[in-house]
Amino acid sequence: MLNNLTECEEGDGGPNSQGDATSKESSPFINSSTSDVEKSQQYDGKNMALFEEEMDTSPMVSSLLSSLANYSNLTQGSKEHEEAENNEEARKKTVQAPRMGTIMGVYLPCMQNILGVILFLRMTWLVGVGGVLGTFAIVFMCCSTTMLTAISMSAIATNGVVPAGGSYYMISRSLGPEFGGAVGICFYLGTTFAGAMYILGCIEILLIYIVPPAAIFKMEGLEGSEAEAALLNNMRVYGTIVLSLMSLVVFVGVKYVNKLALVFLACVILSILAVYAGVIKTSFDPPEFPVCVLGNRTLLSKGFDICAKTIEQGNVTVTTRLWRSFCDSEFLNATCDDYFNNNNVSQIQGIPGVTSGILAENLFSMFAEKNSFIEKRGISAVLDPEAPLTNTNRYVLADITSFFTLLVGIYFPSVTGIMAGSNRSGDLQDAQKSIPIGTILAITTTSFIYMSSVILFGACVDGVVLRDKFGEGVNGNLVIGTLAWPSPWVIVFGSFFSTCGAGLQSLTGAPRLLQAISRDGIIPFLRVFGHGKANGEPTWALLLTACICEIGILIASLDSVAPILSMFFLMCYMFVNLACALQTLLRTPNWRPRFKFYHWALSLLGMSLCLTLMFLCSWYYAIIAMGIAGCIYKYIEFCGAEKEWGDGIRGISLSAARYALMRLEEGPPHTKNWRPQILVLMGLDGEQNVEQPRLLSLTNQLKAGKGLTIVGACVEGTYLNNQPQAQKADQSLRKLMEIEKVKGFSQVVISSNLRDATSHLIQAGGLGGLRHNAVLVSFPKNWKQAEEHHRCRNFIEIVRETTAAQLALMVPKNISAYPSNGERFTEGYIDVWWIVHDGGMLMLLPFLLRQHKVWRKCKMRIFTVAQMDDNSIQMKKDLMTFLYHLRFDAEVEVVEMHDSDISAYTYEKTLVMEQRSKILKEMHLTKNEREREIQSITDVSRGSIRRKNPSNLHPQRSIAEESVTGSGEEKPEEEVQLIQGKNATPTPTSPTSPTAPTPAAMSPGEEVQMTWTDETEKTNNPAVANPESIKDMFNMKPNQSNVRRMHHAQKLNEVIVKKSQEAKLVLLNMPGPPRNRTGEENYMEFLEVLTEGLNRVLLVRGGGREVITIYS
């Protein structure tokens, strides 16, 4: 967390922020940028000689503690920015430590943000429609959600220093930049739409309860949808004007907002106290608050003067204004509305008081359809179901269709604002103490206010008044205002100013949140909004906030805007709970919050409640909000800046990876799950650049982004001396992998020679059960040239080691001719020459290649070879059946290879091959090797003598012992290694040899360099290594085994070239290497002859296990 401290301040509004997560400020921690002069001054005169060489990277404890004590690189809130406006000197001075405590810094701001427009404008309506029980359940569920979220937030906030940035900082540093950016944007949108909701509430109070004549679009005489449209248009016009004025105030300076904050909070508290006072007063002196009801339908108060059909004036019955509203004349014999004729007019008490027992009537819900009548419970009405509805404009009607989930969505914004304290964490004297206490205390207080309000409203006010959202049946009064004491105007003006203040707070906080996200640099297209005025005020962010807020105002309905911001706030709270639960369950070492009253189960419960409330409020809004967050997440993942914040998602990835690796250790994968996990062996040039980039193109085409890929390279030297070259090589590999879109890992090994380095890669690549099962290495180019002889030997050793390790091997020849990832084959064939069974690798590889767009349009052909005694027709049928069960679409052809005499050309080519091998061996002998070769020839001669005379065996052993015990300084290293090779177990001789030499009689040359040629021939020609006897090579006869192999290679090549010369790719079985050590050039020659005349060839060796199955 200490390291994160320096990261966020810079990205969260520091002057040098460029979207980098590393602080540019001086820091007391390891690897901080401190000049050498300062370091020498710090450590001069200290008795720390033992550690003086490490003091440039590891600070002394005394200097660390001193730096921490004086550390003041905290990003402060908007207050300090405003005080520093147009004052260069003030900006350069260090800001003094903030002085706000728990009450002023957390408790009261949370109270102001939680108590607001919903309490004053919608709480009574919620109680009337949802019933006391239903509304209490909604309030309890929402308050429980915020309380659980506050507990999780307190744990995160006390786990180290939280700079200004609050919730966004906590989520991003706990869940990573992807989640942090997505949730940060959602929280920003929620705060912005909250500003729109507060402004709409402000305009509603102004136009309906304070100055109704100020409406631009007059609603007098309008009915139904026309009246509703006029009201919404008024909201849009006045809302835009108020938004412009508020934005101007915030732009000019938030110091005015800060100064007015206490005034607005005082209005809220005074209004709530007035409501409680009014409730107490109703217990002994209920106010006169009549409501006129026709039958059981509530009448509009503006449609009558007296709640009666007729009145007695003297001895004359006179009709009232109400009569004239339902009848065609004022006379008693007039034709009136049927419902009016059949039902009586009654007057009920709108606020009967706490002791009236009205609570029982208001316990249960009474949902209604849009434009339905607000009806009084317990009063019967005479209604003709076939009579048409008339004079509906005389009644109080429901303006929207109400249902339980709608009430949840409208109410939830009233409990948001719990993060007001954490957003001011940079201004607190002790944030780790104040945030938990202040936030939980504020939620407890407001929850008590809301829950008590639900019960008190249901116990004091009649249901028809509660369900009258705009007070149309009570002379246009604010319903909660009618309950207040001493005057309804206390509530009206108090709620008006509180909504104005909340709107200003939203327009102040939202731009700073966007600025913090922009300066972190995780969302590239938002970086422009990180700039602002000279003092740091977010001008561009304020402009965007005002534009988004205008969208909410154009919606114009408070009931429609509330569920929108509920979604964004709920998503933010859900991820706060998730962050706490993850950190707790993962038990990361840095998770040490000072707040101890948390538990992962509470966090998971809070997260579940948030998710439940999201879909309860509005399932389609929830899906849209999650879609927005998902799009932002993927955008940051692909295009955003890479940040390492030690987040919980990285921790859970490590835990999941460990669990998966342990599961893989339980056993090898089933054949159905087998896929090539490839180790790609890349060659490097002198500049540590990749020699054959097309090898990675083929890897991408084989993998299609799936499975494990390890791209390995070797650097010759020692780790201490060649580490920079290894890092450069690793960067080259990573860059090429990114270009070729190969998803995997790079690994560079340093060793004294390339042979050992390659062996280390093959042995140690991967981790646990996640290891490579196939090796991809290119065929050595120009292997016949003397300077490339070491590459040839390395290649053969790779073949041997992969066979010993039971790894599959893929060797592409002419790799430069292979297609890049951008090429496309519109037609052609991938030919498979199935000579021997290798576990199905030859079948599987073309199938994987055809998944890639390069090879997708190529067709697959499978050739197999039949001998003379094979039934080729039956072989073809069986192969077609086999492919059908394997679900492979391929053409099948069986090629018959007849026995034929070995041609003179084959003899000649074999002889030239053997002669070339011997000459090449002579060319590669160093001076020491020549001496050892002569010694080996002598030993061979002596060995033959000893076999005839065993008594001479002891002197030879003495010579060998003397060689081993001789001075190591006089013998070169390679000679010592050769002599030590005498103790190795010798390779058995060819079965054609009539006599096998004993281990003691075998020379070093025999042990290390055994050829495919017979031992009898080797002993019969002991002078082959003598330069003077090279001319005798031309009198040699070729080895019969080599002749047979050359003949088979030529015949098979002729058939392959004939059938597959035009194929885009040819796959065939790769013969195994020789078991002995000499004659390796012969093996390479056989491979060359086998693939001669083919453009692209992929030689394949199986790993000794089945990789395909016919079973599902």
Salt bridges, closest charged atoms under 4 A:
ASP20 OD2 - LYS24 NZ 3.54
GLU85 OE2 - LYS533 NZ 3.48
GLU88 OE2 - ARG91 NH2 2.47
GLU204 OE2 - ARG122 NH1 2.99
GLU228 OE1 - LYS370 NZ 3.25
ASP285 OD2 - LYS281 NZ 3.30
GLU361 OE2 - LYS376 NZ 2.94
ASP399 OD2 - LYS469 NZ 3.06
ASP462 OD2 - LYS376 NZ 2.44
ASP520 OD2 - ARG173 NH1 2.84
GLU537 OE1 - ARG512 NH2 2.27
ASP559 OD1 - ARG122 NE 2.80
ASP559 OD2 - LYS469 NZ 2.54
GLU637 OE1 - LYS634 NZ 2.64
GLU644 OE1 - ARG650 NH1 2.89
GLU666 OE2 - ARG663 NE 3.41
GLU687 OE1 - LYS728 NZ 3.71
GLU691 OE2 - ARG791 NH2 3.51
ASP730 OD2 - ARG734 NE 2.88
GLU788 OE1 - ARG791 NE 2.76
GLU797 OE2 - ARG800 NH1 2.89
GLU797 OE2 - ARG1077 NH1 2.52
GLU801 OE1 - ARG755 NH2 2.96
ASP831 OD2 - ARG861 NH2 2.73
GLU893 OE2 - LYS1059 NZ 2.60
GLU896 OE1 - HIS898 NE2 3.83
GLU933 OE2 - LYS921 NZ 3.66
GLU961 OE2 - ARG957 NE 3.62
GLU975 OE2 - LYS971 NZ 3.71
GLU1080 OE1 - ARG793 NH1 3.34
GLU1080 OE2 - ARG800 NH1 3.13
GLU1081 OE2 - HIS789 NE2 3.35
GLU1085 OE2 - LYS784 NZ 3.69
GLU1088 OE2 - LYS813 NZ 2.81
GLU1106 OE2 - HIS837 NE2 2.89
